[in-house]
Amino acid sequence: MESNNTEKKSQSPIEITFQKSGKTVAWDSKYGCLLELAEDNDIEICYGCRVGADGVCLTPILSGEVYYLEETCYFLEEGECLPCMALPKGNLVLDA
């Protein structure tokens, strides 16, 4: 007889590691971008415009992937992100 109880698998939180800062923090969807997460955890990432236009916050991605809700104005090479607009797809290691 099969049980009608379905177990919900608890999903592990997404972890963001800021390599230079030596900090790993859990991603929370309350943040609009990775820069806000960094600021809230005393991790310094330089920024200028906060809208992906000037590239001041350009940060290398050491592992993982990001996505953007809006298109950036700045040209990105593979392995780079703009934390002022980027959101994590999963666990992520940034050179910050």
C-alpha positions in Angstrom: 0.0 0.0 0.0 1.4 3.4 -1.0 1.5 6.2 1.4 -0.3 9.4 0.4 2.2 11.4 2.4 4.7 13.0 0.2 7.8 14.2 1.7 9.0 17.6 0.8 12.7 17.6 0.1 14.3 20.5 1.8 16.3 22.4 -0.7 19.8 23.4 0.4 20.2 27.2 0.4 22.3 28.7 -2.4 25.7 29.7 -1.0 27.7 32.6 -2.3 31.4 32.6 -1.5 33.3 35.8 -1.7 36.8 34.4 -2.1 39.0 37.5 -1.3 36.8 38.3 1.7 36.9 34.8 3.0 33.1 34.8 3.6 30.4 32.4 2.5 26.8 33.6 2.9 23.4 32.1 2.1 21.6 33.8 -0.8 18.2 35.3 0.1 15.7 36.4 -2.5 15.1 39.6 -0.5 18.2 40.9 -2.2 17.7 42.5 -5.6 21.3 41.6 -6.6 24.6 40.2 -5.5 25.9 43.6 -4.7 23.2 44.1 -2.1 24.0 40.8 -0.5 27.7 41.8 -0.4 27.0 45.2 1.2 24.7 43.6 3.8 27.6 41.3 4.8 30.3 43.9 4.9 32.0 42.7 1.7 33.5 45.5 -0.3 32.7 45.6 -4.0 33.4 48.9 -5.8 30.5 50.1 -7.8 29.5 53.2 -9.8 26.1 53.3 -11.5 24.3 50.3 -10.0 22.6 49.6 -13.3 25.2 47.7 -15.2 26.4 50.5 -17.4 29.9 51.4 -16.3 31.5 48.1 -15.4 33.0 49.4 -12.1 31.7 46.5 -10.2 32.9 43.9 -12.7 33.9 40.8 -10.8 35.4 37.5 -11.9 33.3 34.4 -11.4 35.5 31.6 -10.0 32.7 29.0 -10.2 29.0 28.9 -10.8 26.7 31.0 -12.9 24.6 34.2 -12.7 21.7 35.6 -14.6 20.2 39.0 -15.1 16.6 40.1 -14.9 17.4 43.0 -17.3 20.0 43.3 -20.1 23.2 45.0 -19.0 24.7 47.9 -21.0 28.2 46.6 -20.4 29.9 43.9 -22.5 30.8 40.9 -20.4 33.4 38.3 -21.1 32.7 34.7 -20.1 33.5 34.3 -16.4 32.6 37.8 -15.4 29.6 39.4 -13.8 28.2 42.7 -12.7 27.1 42.1 -9.1 25.0 45.3 -9.2 22.5 43.4 -11.5 23.4 39.7 -11.2 21.5 37.0 -9.4 22.9 33.5 -8.7 21.7 30.4 -10.6 23.1 28.2 -7.8 26.1 28.1 -5.6 28.6 30.7 -6.7 32.2 31.7 -5.9 33.2 35.3 -6.7 36.6 36.9 -6.7 35.6 39.5 -4.2 
